[in-house]
Amino acid sequence: MEFSTQILDGVVHGNTITVSQPLGLADGEAVRIVVSPLRDAQDPALEQKVQEWEQSEDAREHAEFVAWNRKLRQLMRPPITE
């Protein structure tokens, strides 16, 4: 089964995070989780600007550049010798 990365909002309850939609994964399946607090949604103008940026061509190009740069840096690093 093909599965792509999902970005979801959730709520923390101790060591459990609940999400509001189905994940499409088998119960008990191991996953990797990266957790960051949500931005303060009290400022609708700021939230709108962030959403506009996230959907912009500039954001896509920036993400591509960062990925390319990371790959290039990994290729240029000397191997670690112990």
Residue pairs with C-beta under 8 A, 6 or more apart in sequence:
3 24
3 25
6 23
8 19
8 20
8 21
8 23
9 19
9 20
9 38
10 17
10 18
10 19
10 20
11 17
11 18
17 33
17 35
25 31
39 46
39 47
39 50
41 47
53 59
